[in-house]
Amino acid sequence: QVQLQQWGAGLLRPSETLSLTCAVYGASFSDNYWSWIRQPPGKGLEWIGEINHSGTTNYNPSLKSRFTISVDTSKNQFSLKLNSVTAADTAVYFCARGRRPPQRDYFDYWGQGTLVTVSS
Amino acid sequence: SFELTQPPSASVAPGKTARITCGGNNIGTKSVHWYQQKPGQAPVLVVRYDSDRPSGIPDRFSGSKSGNTATLTISRVEAGDEADYHCQVWDSGSDHRVVFGGGTKLTVL
């Protein structure tokens, strides 16, 4: 049974750093790309980027490289970091299992989501 | 940049058929995937590759595509189908990125 479990700080002040981690259980970490996706309150889903076991990353160009995704294969974990958050970064952040190369397709397993609120 | 357009809302009576559309330029050349998201929960994949249902998804859920529009059809709608529905593609143009539609809130009357 594939499970993704995520954690991280839920309340940040402007200019602080967002840091989230997602642990993968029951799946081969090396077969897929692993993504971060966010959803502002009351809005749609926005793909942030992806990483594979080798550390190869792809990011959403619309987010202007504000995010950094990293991987720790020894723990089957991947992480998301965003420096200097603003109120506009308030959202539920999800980790998800993505494509198996060479396919570019869908997300079949998701973490439970973490609400990150940026407020002074 | 590539965009997917969904109606913000749709409504249907129990037992009837709901159709949710997802429009995008040249969507016919891309594989469309659909997710159901209930309040406070993560999205669940209900249709992949335009019309294929993952294991465990009822056959009341189906997908199709014609021209520049993909459609998610839910037959014999139940109260438990009330949720947000999101379409998704990979834009493999110059940007190489995942694109989601804005989501459609389905209300069961």
Interface residues (C-beta under 8 A of the other chain):
Chain A: S35 I37 K43 G44 L45 E46 W47 N58 N60 P61 S62 F94 A96 G98 R99 R104 D105 Y106 F107 D108 W110 G111 Q112 G113
Chain B: S1 S31 H33 Y35 Q41 A42 P43 V44 L45 R48 Y49 P54 H86 Q88 W90 S92 D95 H96 R97 V98 V99 F100 G101 G102 G103
